[in-house]
Amino acid sequence: MKKDWRELISQPKYGIKVEKDIFVTVRDGVRLAVNVYRPDARGKFPALFAMGGYGKELQEVLIPPQPLYKSAVWDGNIEAGDTPNIVPRGYVHVIADARGTGESEGEYYGMATQQEGKDGADIVEWIAQQPWCDGNVGMIGYSYYGNMQLKVAIQQPPHLKSICVSHLFIDFYRDGAYSGGVLRLFLYGLWDGRHGTSGCAPKNAVSVMMKNLPEEEFERRRNELLNDPDIQHYPNIYHLLKYPQKNPPFFDIVMNPFDGPFYQDKSVYPYFDKIKVPTFVVGKIGGAKGYWEAYDNIDTVKKLFVKPTGPEERPWREDIETILRWHDHWLKGNDTGIMDEPPIKMWVSGVNKYRYENKWPLEGIEYTDVYLRRWENLSFEPELYQPEPDCFLQQPLHLSNKRDSVKYVSPTLPADLEVIGQGAINLFASIDQDDTNWIIKLSDVMPTGAERPVARGGLKASHKALDKARSKPYDPYHPHTSAEPIKPGEITEYNIGLGHIVNVFRAGHRIKLEIESLESPRDPEMQIHYHPSLNSSKTTLHKIYRNKEYRSHLILPVLSGKENVLEVMSDDNFQSSL
C-alpha cells in the first residue's frame, strides 16, 4: 500500500538547543545578529534560514496561531517559521535580524534591498561552514521573509540548495508601494505596528532620500508633495513629510511617486534570470499577486501551490509539512514524492477543489468580452440603444464616510462558467476633476445574495498611459513614470488589470462588477491588516460610458462553459438588474 507523503517526510525526534545573538561579519564588515536553534544531538544537519526586519526575538512568541480579523492578539510579524516543528525533524533553524534592525549593526534602508540579499547570501555561506551544518542550506518564511529568499537567491550563494517563498512583492512599486499608481498605506502602518501588530524593529533606520539626494532636489520634491491637496488632506502623510525620521522607509516611498531605480533595487523582476535555486512558490486566492509572476518568470526547477483564502493565522505555521516535504527532497535527498506530481496545484473557487496542471497559462482559454449595459447589466453583447452614461459622485474622506459606486450584474447563469487566467477591464469614463482613483471589484453572487470576491484592480487616472509593447488586452502594463492630468469632462479610455482569476461561476450564480473610487481606514477589512490607499481630496463626479461608441467591457479568461451560458448572456430578455 502506498504511503501517504506525510509519513515519508522527516519525523520529529530531537530536542532543541538554542544559541542567541551570534554575530556574523558580512563582506563589508558589518556584524549581523542571528539566533540558532538546532537539534540537541551530535552530528551535522541541513539548515533552514530566515531573515527579516521584524526582530528575531519576536519569532519566539509561540502563542497558538491566531486568526486575522478575529483575534485581538493577531500579530502579522511572526513569520520566520515554526521552530518547535522544524528543529525536531532534523533541521537547524537560523533566524537573523536584517542590518540596522534588532541587534544587527549597520543602516536600515527599508525592506527588500539588494544589500539585504547580499547580507543573506553571506549568512548562508557562514551557516554552511558551521560544525553543526552538513553544508545544505534552504530558506523559509512568509512575506518579508519570503521576499528575502528571492533576494538571497539572486546572489547565488553556492550552498543555497532550495527555497520556499510565500506572499511576494515581485514588483515593489506595483505590488507594494503604489498599486496602479495609487499610494498604498500598508507599509506605513506596518512600520509601527498599527492595529495591534508589533511592526518593525528598527535600530538604525536611515532615509535613502535624505542621505543621497542633493539638498536642493530633496527640498524641491518634498515641497511639491507638501503642496499636493490629497496629502494636505491626509494628516498622517503630511506629518511624515515634515518629520521623516518617524518612518524613514515610508518617507522614501512617498518621495518617489513614480517607478524607477529606487523601486527596481527593491524588486525581484529585474533579476529573474539570476534565480537558479529550486523554488517552491506559495500563494493564496485573493492574496498578494506576486506569486504568479514569480512562477511565470523564474527559469529553474519550480512548483506553484495556490491555496484558498484562509484565516491568515499568526504566528505563521501554515503548510509546514508541505514546506518540509520540499526541503527534505533537496536538502536531505529524501524521496517524498513531491517531484512526481504536476508542478502546479491550485485551488479553484466555486467548485472548491484543487486542480493539478503542468503548465501556465492553461491551454484553451477564450478571452471573452463582457459588456457593461444599461440598467446595471452585464452581457456578451454590447449596448446599442442607451447613449447616456451611468454615474456616481464621490465625496472625499474629510467630508463624508459615504461611499458611492456603480454596479453591473449578469443574468443568473444556467450552467457553470469556468474562468481561469488573467482578466482586465476597458473602461470609457469622464470625471469633472483632473484625477481620481479607479477601483474595480469582481464578485461571484450566490443565489442567497451573498457575494464572494473574485478579483480586484485599480488605477490612478493620471497614470493611464500604457506600455504597448509590454501590454496585452487582458494584462495592461502601465509604466508609472509620469502623471498626465485628466481633462475634466473628456471621455477617456482606461485599461485596468484584474490580475489572475481562478473561479467557477456556478449555475444559479451571477457575475457582479463594481466600480468605485474610495477606500477608508475605517473599512472593516482595514482595522487590523491596515492597507488603505491615498484617496482624492476633491468631490468628483464619475461618468461611465457603455454605449454604441464607447463599449466599456470586462475581458474574462473563459476556460469552459461559454457555449452553455451564451444564450442567456447574449439575449436582452434575460437581463435583470441587481
C-alpha positions in Angstrom: 0.0 0.0 0.0 1.4 3.4 -1.0 2.4 5.6 2.0 0.9 9.0 2.5 3.7 11.6 1.9 3.3 12.8 5.4 4.7 9.5 6.5 7.7 10.0 4.2 8.9 13.4 5.4 11.3 13.8 8.4 9.6 13.0 11.7 10.1 14.8 15.0 12.7 13.0 17.2 15.1 15.7 18.5 15.2 18.2 21.3 16.2 21.8 20.7 19.4 23.6 21.6 19.4 27.4 21.5 22.2 29.8 20.8 21.4 33.5 20.7 23.0 36.7 19.5 25.7 35.2 17.5 27.3 37.9 15.3 28.2 37.1 11.7 30.5 39.5 9.9 29.4 40.1 6.3 31.5 41.3 3.3 31.6 45.0 4.2 32.5 44.4 7.8 29.0 44.9 9.3 28.0 42.4 12.0 24.6 40.9 11.8 22.9 39.1 14.8 21.5 35.6 14.4 19.8 33.1 16.7 20.5 29.4 16.1 18.0 26.7 17.0 19.5 23.2 16.4 18.8 19.6 17.2 20.2 18.7 20.6 22.3 15.8 19.2 25.7 15.1 17.8 26.2 15.3 14.0 25.6 17.7 11.2 22.2 18.8 9.9 20.8 20.8 7.0 19.7 24.3 7.9 16.7 26.5 7.2 17.5 30.2 7.3 15.1 33.2 7.7 16.0 36.9 7.8 13.8 40.0 8.2 13.4 43.3 9.9 10.7 42.4 12.5 13.0 41.3 15.2 14.3 37.7 15.6 13.2 37.6 19.3 9.5 38.2 18.2 9.7 34.9 16.3 9.9 33.0 19.6 6.4 34.2 20.6 4.7 30.8 20.5 1.1 31.5 21.3 -1.3 29.3 19.3 -2.0 30.6 15.8 -4.5 33.5 15.9 -7.0 34.2 13.0 -6.9 37.5 11.3 -9.9 39.8 12.0 -11.0 37.7 14.9 -8.2 37.6 17.4 -7.2 40.7 19.4 -3.6 39.4 19.7 -3.1 38.6 16.0 0.4 39.7 15.1 1.3 39.6 11.4 5.0 40.0 12.0 5.7 36.5 13.4 6.5 34.8 10.1 10.0 33.3 10.2 8.9 29.6 10.6 7.7 27.1 13.1 10.9 26.4 15.1 9.3 23.8 17.5 8.2 21.8 14.5 11.2 22.3 12.2 14.1 21.6 14.6 12.9 18.2 16.0 12.7 17.0 12.4 16.4 17.3 12.0 16.9 20.8 10.7 18.8 23.8 12.2 16.6 26.9 12.1 18.6 30.1 11.8 16.9 33.5 12.2 18.7 36.7 11.6 18.0 40.4 12.2 18.4 42.4 8.9 21.1 45.0 9.1 20.0 48.1 11.0 17.3 46.2 12.9 17.0 44.2 16.1 20.5 43.6 17.4 22.3 43.9 14.0 24.7 46.7 13.1 24.6 48.9 10.0 22.0 51.1 8.5 18.4 50.0 7.6 17.1 51.4 4.3 13.8 49.5 4.3 12.9 46.0 3.3 13.9 44.1 0.2 17.0 46.0 -0.9 19.8 44.3 -2.9 22.0 44.9 0.1 19.8 42.7 2.2 20.2 40.0 -0.4 24.0 40.2 -0.2 23.9 40.1 3.6 21.7 37.0 3.4 24.0 35.3 0.9 26.9 35.8 3.3 25.0 34.3 6.2 24.1 31.3 4.0 27.8 30.7 3.4 28.6 31.2 7.1 25.9 28.7 8.1 27.3 26.1 5.7 30.7 26.3 7.4 29.5 25.7 10.9 30.3 22.4 12.7 26.6 21.7 13.1 25.7 22.1 9.4 26.2 19.5 6.7 26.6 22.2 4.0 23.0 22.1 2.8 21.1 25.3 3.4 17.5 26.2 2.5 15.3 29.2 3.3 11.9 29.6 4.9 9.5 32.3 5.9 6.4 34.3 4.8 6.0 37.8 3.3 9.1 39.9 4.3 10.9 36.6 5.0 9.6 35.2 1.7 10.8 38.1 -0.4 14.2 37.9 1.4 14.6 34.4 0.0 14.4 35.6 -3.6 16.8 38.5 -2.8 19.3 36.0 -1.5 18.8 33.6 -4.4 19.6 36.4 -6.8 23.1 36.4 -5.3 23.6 32.7 -6.0 25.4 31.6 -2.8 26.8 28.2 -3.6 25.4 26.4 -0.5 21.8 27.6 -1.0 20.0 24.5 -2.3 16.3 25.3 -2.1 13.8 28.0 -1.2 10.1 28.1 -0.4 8.5 31.5 -0.8 5.1 33.0 0.1 3.3 36.3 -0.2 5.6 38.1 -2.5 6.3 41.7 -3.7 7.9 40.8 -7.1 7.5 44.4 -8.3 7.9 46.7 -5.3 6.3 49.7 -6.9 3.2 47.9 -8.2 2.8 45.1 -5.6 3.8 47.1 -2.5 4.1 50.8 -2.7 1.8 52.2 -5.4 -0.9 49.8 -6.6 -2.0 51.1 -10.0 0.0 54.3 -9.3 -2.0 54.9 -6.1 -0.1 55.3 -2.8 -0.8 52.3 -0.5 -0.5 52.9 3.2 0.1 49.3 4.1 3.9 49.8 4.6 3.2 53.0 6.6 1.1 51.0 9.1 3.5 48.0 9.0 6.3 50.2 10.4 4.9 50.9 13.9 2.5 48.0 14.2 -0.8 49.8 13.6 -3.9 48.0 14.9 -2.0 45.5 17.1 0.8 44.0 15.1 4.3 44.5 16.5 5.7 46.2 13.5 9.4 46.6 12.5 12.3 46.5 14.9 14.5 49.4 13.7 17.8 50.1 15.3 19.3 52.5 12.8 16.8 53.4 10.1 18.1 55.8 7.5 16.2 57.6 4.7 17.9 56.9 1.4 16.5 60.2 0.1 17.8 62.3 2.9 21.2 60.6 2.6 21.7 60.6 -1.2 19.7 63.4 -2.7 21.3 66.9 -3.2 19.6 69.3 -0.7 18.0 71.4 -3.5 16.4 68.4 -5.2 15.4 66.9 -1.8 13.5 70.1 -0.9 12.0 70.5 -4.3 10.5 67.1 -4.1 9.3 67.5 -0.6 7.7 70.9 -1.1 5.9 69.6 -4.2 4.4 66.8 -2.2 3.5 69.1 0.7 1.5 71.2 -1.7 -0.4 68.2 -3.1 -4.0 68.7 -1.9 -4.5 64.9 -1.4 -1.6 64.9 1.0 -2.7 68.1 2.7 -6.0 66.4 3.5 -4.3 63.3 4.9 -2.6 64.3 8.1 -0.5 61.1 8.5 1.3 61.6 5.3 1.7 65.4 5.6 3.1 64.8 9.1 5.6 62.2 7.8 6.9 64.6 5.1 7.5 67.2 7.9 9.1 64.6 10.2 10.8 61.9 8.1 12.6 60.2 11.0 9.4 58.8 12.4 9.3 56.3 9.5 12.2 56.7 7.1 11.4 53.8 4.7 7.9 55.0 4.0 9.1 58.6 3.7 11.3 57.4 0.9 8.3 55.8 -0.8 6.3 59.0 -0.6 9.2 60.9 -2.0 9.2 58.5 -5.0 5.7 58.5 -6.5 6.9 57.1 -9.9 8.6 53.9 -10.8 12.4 53.9 -11.3 15.7 52.8 -9.9 14.6 53.2 -6.2 12.0 50.5 -6.7 14.0 48.3 -9.1 16.5 47.9 -6.3 13.7 46.6 -4.1 12.1 44.4 -6.8 12.8 40.9 -7.9 11.7 41.1 -11.5 14.8 42.8 -12.9 16.9 39.8 -11.7 14.7 36.8 -12.6 17.5 35.4 -14.7 19.8 35.2 -11.6 17.5 32.9 -9.7 18.6 29.3 -10.3 17.9 27.5 -7.0 14.9 25.1 -6.9 11.9 27.3 -5.9 8.6 26.3 -4.3 6.1 29.2 -4.7 3.0 29.5 -2.5 0.2 32.0 -2.9 -3.4 32.5 -1.9 -6.5 33.2 -4.0 -7.1 36.9 -3.5 -3.7 37.4 -1.7 -0.6 39.2 -2.8 -0.3 38.7 -6.6 3.5 38.4 -6.9 3.5 34.6 -6.7 2.0 34.3 -10.2 4.7 36.5 -11.7 7.4 34.6 -9.8 6.3 31.3 -11.1 5.9 32.5 -14.6 9.4 34.1 -14.9 11.8 32.1 -12.8 13.7 29.7 -15.0 14.6 26.8 -12.7 13.1 23.7 -11.1 9.9 25.1 -9.6 6.5 24.4 -8.2 3.4 26.5 -7.6 0.9 25.9 -4.8 -2.2 28.3 -4.9 -4.3 27.9 -1.8 -7.8 29.1 -0.8 -8.2 32.3 1.1 -7.8 31.2 4.7 -7.8 32.6 8.2 -4.3 34.0 7.7 -3.2 32.9 11.1 -0.2 34.2 13.0 2.2 33.0 14.3 2.8 31.7 10.8 2.6 27.9 10.9 0.8 27.2 7.6 1.7 24.3 5.4 4.8 23.4 7.4 4.7 19.8 6.4 4.4 20.7 2.7 7.3 23.0 3.1 9.4 20.4 4.8 8.4 17.9 2.1 10.1 20.2 -0.4 13.2 20.8 1.6 13.5 17.1 2.5 13.8 16.4 -1.2 16.5 19.0 -1.8 18.4 19.1 1.5 18.2 15.6 2.7 17.8 13.6 -0.5 14.6 12.2 0.9 12.2 10.9 -1.8 8.9 12.4 -0.6 7.2 12.0 -4.0 6.9 15.8 -4.4 8.7 15.8 -7.8 6.4 13.0 -9.1 3.4 15.3 -9.0 2.4 18.0 -11.5 4.2 21.3 -10.9 1.0 23.4 -10.4 -1.6 22.7 -7.7 -4.2 25.4 -7.5 -7.4 25.9 -5.6 -10.4 26.7 -7.8 -13.0 28.8 -6.0 -16.7 28.0 -6.8 -16.1 24.2 -7.2 -13.9 24.4 -4.2 -11.3 21.8 -5.1 -7.7 21.6 -6.2 -6.7 21.4 -9.8 -3.4 20.0 -11.0 -1.7 21.3 -14.1 1.6 21.0 -15.9 1.8 24.5 -17.4 0.5 28.0 -17.0 -1.3 29.8 -18.6 -3.8 26.9 -19.2 -4.5 25.8 -22.7 -7.9 26.5 -24.2 -8.6 30.0 -22.7 -11.0 32.1 -24.7 -10.7 35.7 -23.7 -14.3 36.9 -23.7 -15.7 40.5 -23.7 -18.4 41.0 -21.2 -20.1 44.4 -21.8 -21.4 46.9 -19.4 -25.1 47.5 -20.2 -28.0 49.8 -19.4 -29.8 49.3 -16.1 -26.7 47.8 -14.4 -26.5 44.7 -16.6 -23.6 42.6 -17.9 -23.8 40.9 -21.3 -21.8 39.2 -24.0 -23.4 41.7 -26.4 -22.6 45.5 -26.3 -25.1 48.3 -25.5 -26.6 49.8 -28.7 -29.5 51.9 -27.5 -28.8 53.8 -24.3 -26.3 56.7 -25.0 -26.4 58.3 -21.6 -23.7 57.3 -19.0 -24.1 55.8 -15.6 -22.5 57.9 -12.8 -21.6 58.2 -9.2 -20.5 61.1 -7.0 -17.7 60.5 -4.5 -17.0 62.9 -1.7 -13.6 62.9 0.0 -13.0 61.5 3.5 -12.7 64.9 5.1 -16.3 65.5 4.1 -18.0 62.1 4.4 -17.5 58.4 5.0 -20.2 57.6 2.5 -19.0 55.6 -0.5 -20.7 55.6 -3.9 -20.2 53.3 -6.8 -21.9 51.9 -9.9 -22.6 48.2 -10.2 -23.3 45.8 -13.0 -24.6 42.2 -12.8 -25.1 39.4 -15.2 -28.3 37.3 -15.6 -28.5 34.2 -13.5 -26.2 31.7 -15.2 -27.9 28.5 -16.4 -24.7 26.5 -16.3 -21.2 26.6 -14.8 -18.8 29.2 -16.3 -15.1 28.3 -15.7 -12.9 31.5 -15.6 -9.2 30.8 -15.1 -6.4 33.2 -16.2 -5.7 36.9 -16.3 -8.6 39.4 -16.7 -9.0 43.2 -17.2 -11.5 45.9 -17.9 -11.5 48.5 -20.7 -13.4 51.5 -19.2 -14.6 54.6 -21.0 -15.2 57.3 -18.5 -15.1 61.0 -17.7 -14.5 62.9 -14.5 -15.1 66.5 -13.5 -11.6 66.8 -11.8 -8.1 66.3 -13.1 -7.6 62.9 -11.3 -9.3 60.1 -9.4 -8.6 56.6 -8.3 -10.4 53.8 -10.1 -11.2 50.7 -8.0 -12.6 47.7 -9.8 -14.1 44.7 -7.9 -15.3 41.5 -9.5 -17.6 39.2 -7.4 -19.5 36.0 -7.5 -23.1 36.5 -6.4 -24.7 33.4 -4.9 -28.4 32.6 -5.1 -28.8 33.8 -1.5 -27.4 37.2 -2.5 -24.2 36.7 -0.6 -21.1 37.8 -2.5 -17.6 36.3 -2.7 -14.7 38.5 -4.0 -13.1 37.1 -7.2 -10.7 39.7 -8.5 -9.7 43.3 -7.9 -7.8 46.0 -9.8 -7.1 49.7 -9.6 -5.5 52.6 -11.4 -4.8 56.3 -10.7 -6.4 58.1 -13.6 -3.4 60.3 -14.3 -1.3 57.1 -14.7 -3.4 55.7 -17.6 -0.5 55.6 -20.1 0.2 52.2 -21.4 3.5 50.5 -22.4 2.0 49.0 -25.6 5.0 46.7 -26.2 4.5 45.0 -22.8 0.7 45.1 -22.7 -1.8 42.5 -23.7 -5.6 43.2 -23.8 -6.1 41.0 -20.7 -2.9 42.2 -19.0 -2.3 46.0 -19.5 1.1 47.3 -18.3 1.4 50.9 -17.1 5.0 52.4 -16.9 4.1 54.7 -14.0 6.9 57.0 -14.9 4.9 60.2 -15.1 1.4 61.6 -14.4 -0.8 63.2 -17.1 -3.7 65.2 -15.6 -7.1 64.3 -17.0 -9.1 66.9 -18.9 -12.3 67.4 -16.9 -15.3 66.2 -18.9 -13.3 64.4 -21.6 -14.2 60.8 -22.2 -11.1 58.8 -21.6 -10.2 55.1 -22.0 -8.7 53.3 -19.0 -7.2 49.8 -19.2 -7.1 48.2 -15.8 -5.8 44.8 -15.0 -7.7 42.5 -12.6 -4.8 40.1 -12.1 -5.3 36.3 -12.1 -8.8 34.9 -11.7 -9.4 31.3 -10.6 -13.1 30.8 -10.2 -16.0 28.8 -11.5 -19.2 30.8 -11.5 -21.7 28.1 -10.7 -25.1 27.6 -12.3 -27.6 29.8 -10.4 -24.9 32.4 -9.6 -24.3 35.8 -11.2 -21.2 37.8 -12.1 -21.0 41.2 -10.5 -18.8 44.2 -11.3 -18.5 47.2 -9.1 -16.6 50.5 -9.9 -15.8 52.9 -7.1 -13.0 55.3 -6.1 -12.6 55.4 -2.3 -11.0 53.3 0.4 -11.2 54.3 4.1 -9.1 53.3 7.1 -12.4 52.8 8.8 -13.4 50.0 6.5 -13.8 46.7 8.5 -11.1 44.9 6.5 -8.6 47.7 7.2 -8.9 47.6 11.0 -6.1 45.1 11.6 -4.4 44.4 8.3 -4.1 48.1 7.6 -3.8 48.8 3.8 -6.0 51.7 2.5 -4.9 53.9 -0.3 -4.4 57.7 -0.5 -7.7 59.0 -1.9 -8.6 62.1 -3.8 -9.3 65.2 -1.7 -11.9 66.5 -4.2 -15.6 65.7 -4.7 -15.6 64.0 -8.0 -18.4 63.1 -10.4 -17.6 59.9 -12.3 -19.4 59.0 -15.5 -19.2 55.5 -17.0 -19.9 55.3 -20.8 -21.2 52.0 -22.2 -22.9 52.8 -25.5 -22.5 52.1 -29.2 -19.4 54.3 -29.5 -17.8 53.7 -26.1 -18.1 50.0 -25.3 -16.8 49.6 -21.8 -16.2 45.9 -21.1 -14.6 43.2 -19.0 -12.2 40.8 -20.5 -12.6 37.4 -18.8 -10.4 34.3 -19.4 -13.1 31.7 -20.0 -11.8 28.2 -20.0 -15.1 26.3 -20.4 -18.9 26.6 -20.2 -19.3 29.6 -22.5 -21.4 27.7 -25.0 -23.8 26.8 -22.2 -24.4 30.3 -21.0 -24.1 32.0 -24.4 -27.8 32.5 -25.0 -28.6 33.8 -21.5 -25.6 36.1 -21.5 -26.4 37.5 -25.0 -30.2 37.9 -25.0 -31.8 41.1 -23.6 -34.8 39.0 -22.5 -32.7 37.7 -19.7 -31.2 41.0 -18.4 -32.2 42.0 -14.9 -30.6 44.5 -12.5 -29.2 43.6 -9.1 
